Amino acid sequence: MANTRTRRSTVTYSSYGSAALAPEYGSGAAVAYPGRQEVLTPRPKTRTNSRAAVRPEVQVREAGAVSIFAVVGFLAVGVLAVLLMMSYINLTAVTDQAAHLRSELSTLQQEEQRLNARFEQKFDMASLQAAVGDTMAKPTNEQYVYIDLSEADSVVIYGQEDTVSGPAGLLAGGKEIVENILDYFH
């Protein structure tokens, strides 16, 4: 943005536009004005404000009484913070216990594998055949038993046979079903 005022390379003086106050005037470079021999001192520059500074009034609020709800709220937040810290302590303890149990589990699994290997070594078929001799034989077809499960399942407990029939038997059966359902959920 261009400056509207032009700068001069010459020396400027504080003369407020009056050539009579210029320093060259008293040195003989200019002709003195007749009848005026006193030296004039320049007036200091004064700036006039067109607007007076207006400061806003600060309103100070009076200190009020402490609200009971604020006290109860802070206490509730404090209690909840303590409970949160306690839950983190419990979580840390449970996590440590879980890590200990995992390491114990891995130790027990290794021991299980070792014991299973020893168990299988004890029951080697070749050593068992050598210990028994020729008395051990494979089962024949007559020794196999087949169970036919094509009929409907029914179980009767000895001494609790159902002797009631008709509408009374239907009512007793419904009552027994309801009792069984209630016993299942209790």
JOMOMO-V22774 format. One record per backbone hydrogen bond with DSSP energy under -1.0 kcal/mol. CO is the residue of the C=O (numbers start at 1). NH is the residue of the N-H. Records with the same first field share a line. If there is no record, write none. Layout:
CO->NH, NH
This chain:
13->15
15->18
19->22
22->25
24->29
33->36
67->71
68->72
69->73
70->74
71->75
72->76
73->77
74->78
75->79
76->80
77->81
78->82
79->83
80->84
81->85
82->86
83->87
84->88
85->89
86->90
87->91
88->92
89->93
90->94
91->95
92->96
93->97
94->98
95->99
96->100
97->101
98->102
99->103
100->104
101->105
102->106
103->107
104->108
105->109
106->110
107->111
108->112
109->113
110->114
111->115
112->116
113->117
114->118
115->119
116->120
117->121
118->122
119->123
124->128
125->129
126->130
127->131
128->132
129->133
140->143
157->160
166->170
167->171
168->172
169->173
170->174
171->175
172->176
173->177
174->178
175->179
176->180
177->181
178->182
179->183
180->184
181->185
